[in-house]
């Protein structure tokens, strides 16, 4: 059932939709289900973690 769903998704949305999470420590592969096809993270948790990392890096530069 998973294979059929994956195949239907790839045919309907395109082969460029499977992606790897943008967080270097995360090894999750996900299907980009966003309308624009620009999803970068596998979950909101990874998105928040990356935002905090970038914020702390900016604050360290300013100090």
Secondary structure, DSSP 8 states (H G I E B T S, - for coil): -HHHHHHHHHHHH-GGGEEE-SSTT---EEE--SSSS----SSHHHHHHHHHHHHHHHHHHH-
